[in-house]
């Protein structure tokens, strides 16, 4: 498919913009180069972007089991609520008297998410998950600083953690200590104790995802958080996998002090494509005075904004991505208390169904019941037939389904991580299972063809290393 610049024909045009209805002003300096814009008719523009849309695969198109990403369906009623004029036609600098409905919505979202997570206060400023991690770590840092305990400069991160965890810690000038996993995929308790015995007074906190990235709920979670608290550290909950436990288990009850959420994952607001997302952080009461930005408070029947005196500052303008928060609020209110738990239970059920049905063909990284996702290792297939996880993932594109997450977590070699989410039905999962097994059979019977797939997509295999190291981000006219 050609770029829109390559379809340009001189003097093709369309009248999209209305005539200028204000006086023209001559600028002191003018552009020296001709503005390089493609020339197309409205029909040509419409066809170009329609074709682009048809080439994009999303949850609305088909199966999207991207592990640790929770690519669930986004209910359209949430989009409708967020499009109400009373929400879209307001400005964050308006007098609070004129936006009481919007402030009440933020307050409601705060209350519901605190109830779901076991926290006492939320801020919606962070724009996405990694931004939430960064903001949550700044909260921990502000707490230690307030106690003149700034010698604590190290964060413990399990080796199965999301890559953003150590990256976020580094951004706030914390050193990272990696703790290995045990054979069951959970935190190695003895290794953790050894780190704490050596570094206890330097530990600012622990970052942990539970269930973790191999889809296992850590049975030692209460002991882990107690060990951290006993040396004076705080416990940070990466909410990336909350979809597996919402309505059943709360991070606050597990011993966590800070949590970030991915509203664009767990609470079904649109995910991917560059945003907007929302990564609010919640905290226990003893930390809320350090929260960034303004907080909504209710005074009788009136909602107002306050900024805590010890707040560490702002991490984004105003109140974060307000409309994304509205979509999450609509999702929560639509499902209700029972529906939230049912969604989580179905996510776990679907993952275990697929794991069971595929276990006679694929090697599972860990045995037993999983939570919302599971990890398969193709290490043996790679060894015996020289067919990698990448080859299998690329082959799935020819079947019109999105591949699982590849090569993550790093503790599993040739990993494929599958997360079907609760919004997939049995028929769709059965079809995916059939495709997975068919691809596996092809890998054994005709391994060479696997290196060529996909065969029927708009573009074939791209040079991903070159694309990462030397990306071409804009069109250069000849």
Secondary structure, 3 states (H helix, E strand, C coil): CCCCHHHCCCCCCCCCCCCCCCCCCCCCCCCCCCCCCCCCCHHHHHHHHHHHHHCCCCCCCCCECECCCCCCCCCHHHHHHHCCHHHHCCCCCCCHHHCHHHHHHHHHHHHHHHHHHCCCEEECCCCCHHHHHHHHHHHHHHHHHHCCCCCCCEEEEECCCCHHHHHHHHHCCCEEEEECECCCCCECHHHHHHHHHHHHHHEEEEEECCCCCCCCCCCCHHHHHHHHHHCCCEEEEEHHHHHHCCCCCCHHHHCCCEEECCCCCCCCCCCCCCCCCCCCEEECHHHHHHCCCCEEEEECCEEEEECCCCCCCCCCCCCCCHHHHHHHHHHHHHHHHHHHHHHHHHHHHHHHHHHHHHCCCCEECCCCCCCCCEEEECHHHHHHHCCCHHHHHHHHHCCCCECCEECCCCCCCCEEEECCCCCCCHHHHHHHHHHHHHHHHHHHHCHHHHCCCCCCCCCCCCCHHHHHHCCCCCCCCC
